[in-house]
């Protein structure tokens, strides 16, 4: 069995994030700096393909002290109801 090549996954994800309509600078920078982020995005995309979902939200954590409960999520979506965009 081949060892998992996270660097190759990172390069593949950064390459896959290239888009003619968007620069995706922040997304590319985070992917380049964080193997954890790459794994989360790839797992979300794989889950969407396997189960036919168009939206996966992964809970990253919550803040409660001194503020209303605030949740941090990574959202990967094809669903236009959940996209945040300039149009």
N, CA, C and O of each residue as an XYZ file, in Angstrom:
348
protein
N       0.835     -1.181      0.000
C       0.000      0.000      0.000
C       0.886      1.252      0.000
O       1.827      1.357      0.787
N       0.576      2.187     -0.882
C       1.345      3.423     -0.975
C       1.048      4.342      0.193
O      -0.107      4.455      0.605
N       2.062      5.002      0.739
C       1.787      5.998      1.777
C       1.009      7.166      1.169
O       1.182      7.506     -0.001
N       0.169      7.758      1.971
C      -0.643      8.895      1.526
C       0.256     10.096      1.278
O       1.081     10.445      2.122
N       0.099     10.722      0.129
C       0.932     11.862     -0.247
C       0.114     13.144     -0.111
O      -0.539     13.576     -1.060
N       0.155     13.750      1.079
C      -0.615     14.955      1.346
C      -0.136     16.122      0.494
O      -0.939     16.967      0.097
N       1.151     16.180      0.210
C       1.664     17.256     -0.643
C       1.038     17.160     -2.033
O       0.703     18.182     -2.633
N       0.880     15.955     -2.541
C       0.244     15.773     -3.849
C      -1.225     16.178     -3.786
O      -1.742     16.798     -4.715
N      -1.895     15.825     -2.689
C      -3.294     16.240     -2.507
C      -3.410     17.755     -2.491
O      -4.322     18.325     -3.089
N      -2.469     18.406     -1.796
C      -2.486     19.862     -1.711
C      -2.302     20.468     -3.099
O      -3.034     21.382     -3.480
N      -1.337     19.969     -3.849
C      -1.116     20.476     -5.211
C      -2.343     20.236     -6.081
O      -2.736     21.108     -6.855
N      -2.947     19.063     -5.958
C      -4.136     18.746     -6.756
C      -5.292     19.670     -6.400
O      -6.007     20.143     -7.283
N      -5.476     19.927     -5.106
C      -6.575     20.804     -4.698
C      -6.323     22.229     -5.162
O      -7.228     22.869     -5.696
N      -5.120     22.734     -4.970
C      -4.802     24.099     -5.409
C      -4.999     24.202     -6.920
O      -5.521     25.203     -7.410
N      -4.588     23.184     -7.654
C      -4.785     23.177     -9.101
C      -6.269     23.150     -9.448
O      -6.710     23.852    -10.358
N      -7.036     22.343     -8.728
C      -8.474     22.243     -8.985
C      -9.209     23.529     -8.648
O     -10.291     23.782     -9.179
N      -8.632     24.346     -7.769
C      -9.269     25.594     -7.370
C      -9.045     26.719     -8.375
O      -9.588     27.811     -8.210
N      -8.252     26.463     -9.413
C      -8.052     27.485    -10.443
C      -9.380     27.724    -11.146
O     -10.088     26.773    -11.476
N      -9.715     28.960    -11.372
C     -11.013     29.306    -11.933
C     -10.853     30.542    -12.811
O     -10.202     31.509    -12.416
N     -11.441     30.512    -13.992
C     -11.308     31.639    -14.909
C     -12.102     32.862    -14.455
O     -11.811     33.976    -14.891
N     -13.113     32.675    -13.577
C     -13.939     33.797    -13.134
C     -13.482     34.386    -11.805
O     -13.804     35.533    -11.495
N     -12.733     33.612    -11.015
C     -12.350     34.056     -9.681
C     -10.861     33.836     -9.471
O     -10.281     32.887     -9.999
N     -10.252     34.717     -8.699
C      -8.831     34.554     -8.409
C      -8.584     33.563     -7.284
O      -7.568     32.868     -7.296
N      -9.493     33.479     -6.305
C      -9.388     32.507     -5.207
C      -8.078     32.591     -4.435
O      -7.583     31.578     -3.941
N      -7.512     33.792     -4.326
C      -6.219     33.942     -3.653
C      -6.233     33.431     -2.218
O      -5.338     32.690     -1.813
N      -7.246     33.823     -1.448
C      -7.300     33.395     -0.048
C      -7.465     31.888      0.051
O      -6.802     31.240      0.861
N      -8.344     31.329     -0.768
C      -8.556     29.884     -0.763
C      -7.273     29.142     -1.125
O      -6.922     28.158     -0.474
N      -6.581     29.599     -2.143
C      -5.314     28.969     -2.541
C      -4.261     29.087     -1.452
O      -3.516     28.140     -1.204
N      -4.193     30.246     -0.799
C      -3.195     30.432      0.255
C      -3.471     29.503      1.441
O      -2.551     28.879      1.970
N      -4.736     29.413      1.854
C      -5.071     28.524      2.983
C      -4.779     27.077      2.605
O      -4.229     26.327      3.412
N      -5.142     26.677      1.385
C      -4.877     25.301      0.947
C      -3.377     25.019      0.919
O      -2.939     23.925      1.275
N      -2.606     25.993      0.503
C      -1.154     25.810      0.444
C      -0.521     25.721      1.827
O       0.512     25.073      1.998
N      -1.134     26.366      2.811
C      -0.569     26.424      4.161
C      -1.106     25.363      5.113
O      -0.485     25.094      6.141
N      -2.261     24.748      4.790
C      -2.898     23.882      5.777
C      -3.309     22.523      5.223
O      -4.289     22.426      4.485
N      -2.563     21.466      5.574
C      -2.959     20.118      5.170
C      -4.316     19.726      5.768
O      -5.062     18.953      5.167
N      -4.626     20.256      6.938
C      -5.918     19.968      7.564
C      -7.052     20.521      6.709
O      -8.055     19.844      6.486
N      -6.890     21.754      6.231
C      -7.891     22.361      5.366
C      -8.062     21.542      4.089
O      -9.187     21.271      3.669
N      -6.952     21.148      3.473
C      -7.004     20.352      2.251
C      -7.790     19.070      2.494
O      -8.662     18.709      1.704
N      -7.479     18.385      3.593
C      -8.175     17.136      3.907
C      -9.666     17.369      4.115
O     -10.484     16.578      3.645
N     -10.032     18.439      4.812
C     -11.446     18.733      5.042
C     -12.184     19.018      3.733
O     -13.290     18.520      3.519
N     -11.571     19.817      2.863
C     -12.213     20.137      1.583
C     -12.333     18.885      0.715
O     -13.393     18.623      0.146
N     -11.253     18.115      0.612
C     -11.299     16.896     -0.194
C     -12.327     15.904      0.344
O     -13.062     15.296     -0.433
N     -12.386     15.735      1.661
C     -13.378     14.835      2.263
C     -14.802     15.320      1.985
O     -15.693     14.517      1.707
N     -15.010     16.633      2.060
C     -16.333     17.192      1.774
C     -16.723     16.953      0.321
O     -17.854     16.567      0.029
N     -15.774     17.186     -0.591
C     -16.055     16.985     -2.010
C     -16.326     15.509     -2.310
O     -17.211     15.182     -3.100
N     -15.563     14.630     -1.679
C     -15.768     13.189     -1.866
C     -17.144     12.773     -1.347
O     -17.847     11.996     -1.994
N     -17.520     13.286     -0.194
C     -18.830     12.987      0.382
C     -19.951     13.462     -0.533
O     -20.942     12.757     -0.723
N     -19.797     14.658     -1.100
C     -20.810     15.194     -2.009
C     -20.965     14.291     -3.223
O     -22.084     14.028     -3.666
N     -19.853     13.818     -3.760
C     -19.896     12.931     -4.927
C     -20.515     11.585     -4.577
O     -21.359     11.077     -5.315
N     -20.099     11.007     -3.454
C     -20.571      9.675     -3.061
C     -22.061      9.651     -2.742
O     -22.763      8.705     -3.098
N     -22.538     10.695     -2.072
C     -23.918     10.680     -1.602
C     -24.847     11.568     -2.421
O     -26.035     11.670     -2.112
N     -24.321     12.213     -3.465
C     -25.146     13.050     -4.314
C     -25.619     14.327     -3.640
O     -26.603     14.934     -4.064
N     -24.914     14.735     -2.585
C     -25.271     15.970     -1.892
C     -24.771     17.169     -2.691
O     -23.850     17.056     -3.500
N     -25.396     18.319     -2.447
C     -24.911     19.545     -3.073
C     -24.404     20.536     -2.035
O     -24.124     21.691     -2.354
N     -24.285     20.070     -0.763
C     -23.919     20.973      0.324
C     -23.402     20.158      1.505
O     -24.076     19.246      1.983
N     -22.208     20.490      1.969
C     -21.654     19.860      3.170
C     -21.125     20.966      4.073
O     -20.294     21.774      3.656
N     -21.608     21.000      5.306
C     -21.102     21.941      6.311
C     -20.396     21.133      7.390
O     -20.980     20.219      7.972
N     -19.149     21.471      7.653
C     -18.358     20.787      8.675
C     -18.176     21.726      9.855
O     -17.669     22.838      9.707
N     -18.591     21.269     11.016
C     -18.457     22.065     12.237
C     -16.995     22.112     12.627
O     -16.346     21.072     12.740
N     -16.465     23.320     12.837
C     -15.080     23.499     13.256
C     -14.958     23.890     14.721
O     -13.945     23.613     15.362
N     -15.990     24.532     15.245
C     -15.960     24.934     16.645
C     -17.027     25.969     16.939
O     -17.696     26.471     16.036
N     -17.174     26.277     18.218
C     -18.147     27.274     18.657
C     -17.532     28.170     19.715
O     -16.640     27.763     20.459
N     -18.023     29.391     19.767
C     -17.653     30.352     20.799
C     -18.911     30.709     21.562
O     -19.953     30.943     20.951
N     -18.838     30.757     22.897
C     -20.016     31.119     23.684
C     -19.726     32.177     24.732
O     -20.629     32.935     25.088
N     -18.520     32.259     25.235
C     -18.219     33.176     26.333
C     -18.320     34.636     25.890
O     -17.604     35.072     24.988
N     -19.214     35.383     26.534
C     -19.326     36.805     26.306
C     -19.978     37.202     24.994
O     -19.921     38.368     24.603
N     -20.599     36.243     24.306
C     -21.263     36.559     23.032
C     -22.356     35.533     22.797
O     -22.369     34.488     23.447
N     -23.275     35.813     21.877
C     -24.229     34.765     21.514
C     -23.462     33.573     20.945
O     -22.383     33.739     20.376
N     -24.019     32.374     21.101
C     -23.335     31.193     20.564
C     -23.014     31.439     19.097
O     -23.897     31.700     18.281
N     -21.733     31.348     18.788
C     -21.239     31.618     17.448
C     -20.530     30.372     16.954
O     -19.592     29.891     17.589
N     -20.977     29.852     15.825
C     -20.400     28.623     15.290
C     -19.545     28.932     14.066
O     -19.890     29.783     13.246
N     -18.426     28.226     13.961
C     -17.540     28.348     12.814
C     -17.670     27.066     12.005
O     -17.535     25.965     12.539
N     -17.935     27.223     10.705
C     -18.131     26.077      9.829
C     -17.305     26.234      8.564
O     -17.009     27.347      8.130
N     -16.940     25.106      7.986
C     -16.418     25.080      6.628
C     -17.560     24.571      5.769
O     -18.054     23.464      5.987
N     -17.983     25.360      4.799
C     -19.092     24.981      3.929
C     -18.561     24.772      2.517
O     -17.903     25.646      1.953
N     -18.853     23.612      1.960
C     -18.553     23.308      0.564
C     -19.905     23.064     -0.090
O     -20.652     22.186      0.341
N     -20.232     23.839     -1.137
C     -21.584     23.759     -1.668
C     -21.652     24.000     -3.169
O     -20.878     24.776     -3.729
N     -22.598     23.314     -3.806
C     -23.012     23.603     -5.181
C     -24.364     24.307     -5.150
O     -24.818     24.838     -6.163
N     -24.999     24.308     -3.995
C     -26.358     24.820     -3.846
C     -26.335     26.345     -3.877
O     -25.718     26.975     -3.017
N     -26.995     26.933     -4.852
C     -26.986     28.388     -5.021
C     -27.678     29.119     -3.877
O     -27.453     30.314     -3.686
N     -28.516     28.421     -3.113
C     -29.155     29.043     -1.941
C     -28.140     29.328     -0.835
O     -28.397     30.149      0.046
N     -26.998     28.661     -0.877
C     -25.998     28.802      0.187
C     -24.729     29.497     -0.281
O     -23.812     29.671      0.521
N     -24.636     29.895     -1.527
C     -23.422     30.555     -1.990
C     -23.427     32.031     -1.575
O     -24.472     32.678     -1.501
N     -22.244     32.522     -1.314
C     -22.055     33.940     -0.979
C     -21.188     34.481     -2.102
O     -20.042     34.066     -2.270
N     -21.735     35.398     -2.861
C     -21.045     35.852     -4.056
C     -21.430     37.283     -4.356
O     -22.360     37.825     -3.759
N     -20.721     37.886     -5.272
C     -21.039     39.258     -5.627
C     -22.266     39.379     -6.503
O     -22.758     40.490     -6.702
N     -22.791     38.267     -7.045
C     -23.991     38.385     -7.860
C     -25.148     37.873     -7.115
O     -26.267     37.882     -7.629
